[in-house]
Amino acid sequence: MTVKYGIYVLIYLIILIVEASIIPFFAIQGIAPDLKMIFLVFICLKESRNVSTIAGFFAGVFQDIFTISTLGISSLSKSIVCFLISFFRSISEDYSTLFVGAIVFIAVSSQELIYQLIQTVGAESSFMRMIILFIIPKSIYTAIWGILINLILSRRLWKKPSYT
């Protein structure tokens, strides 16, 4: 079990590096897909609620450390979202591509909503404008990436472990 979690940490660190170096080339109008959240959704659909919440917390801590951001906001928003997304694990064991895309959309929207609510407290910005111009497009774009990644890796992601 510990090796599996170590692999999760290694994959997440690689995703952080890829998001900082390669993903900006795929940005459309300054909106890039959130590979970190896609990875967390996959963890939430594979692991228990406790593991999902802890993964969200530490993913947020890593993100706060690697990006210049207020420490704790990402860890709070990601852990809340991972806790909530883990409830979808009990709905279905057969994760269709559209189901995964919808979950990624919900996860990114929720995480960005929580993050932006906390980050912009007391700011003179239009929250509805932020939702329309940033949160919804980022959620749609990330959901498309989530669908593509699920199509490419679905056999590997959702296969049941064999104990023989």
Beta strands, then each sheet from edge to edge (+ up, - down):
end
